[in-house]
Amino acid sequence: GNEPFNVIYDFVFDRLRSVRQDLVIQRIQDETAISILEVVVRFHLYATFRLEKEPIEKFDPHINRKHLI
């Protein structure tokens, strides 16, 4: 589609947060969890690169950075 990346970011951010929560709740700490978290980190790093010049209303780099930890 032709959605702006910040709209895609918001959707994917929400889905990935749910995935991370599921990993914690289910206490999944194996290689699968590591593979999933690697994808999450790559997404957040890419979002930082892609959205760094957007106004804070569209992308908050601080919140994005917190999800890298």
N, C-alpha and C positions, 0 to 999 in steps of 0.2 A: 504494500500500500504506500500511500504518500504521507503517512503520518510523520510529524516532526520527531526527531530522535528523542527529544525530552519526554514526549508522550510514551514512546516505546520504553524509554528508561524507567519511567514511573511504573509501568505495568510489570516489566521484568524484575525491577527492584522488589516489588511487592511479592511476586512469585518466589524469588530467590530467598527472601526473608522467611517465607513459610517453609521452604525446603530446609534452611538452616535450623529453624525451630524444630522441625521433625527429627533432624539428626540428633539434636540435644535431647528431646523428649524420649526418643527411642534408644538413646545411648549408643548410637552407631558411631564407632571409633575405629573403623577398619580402613583398608585401602580404598574401598568404595567411597567412604566419607571424604577421604583425602582427594580423590579424583573429583568429586562434586565440589569441594571447597576450592580446588584449583580453578575450576570454571567460574565460580563466583568471583574470585579475586581477579581473574582476567577481565570479566565483565566490568567490574568497578574501575579497574585501571583504564580500560578503553573508554568508559564513560567520562572519566576525568579528562582524558585527552580530547574527546569529542565535544564535551560540553563546557570546557573551562571558561569560555568567553561569554557564556549565557548569563543573563541576569539571575540574581539569587532566587527570584520567584520561580524560575524554571529549573534551576539546578543549584543545590547547596553542596559545595565541595566538602564542607566539614562533615555533614551527615554521610556523604558518600565515603569519605576517608574512614569514618568510624566503623564502617562495615568491612573494611579491609583487615581489621584487627581480630 
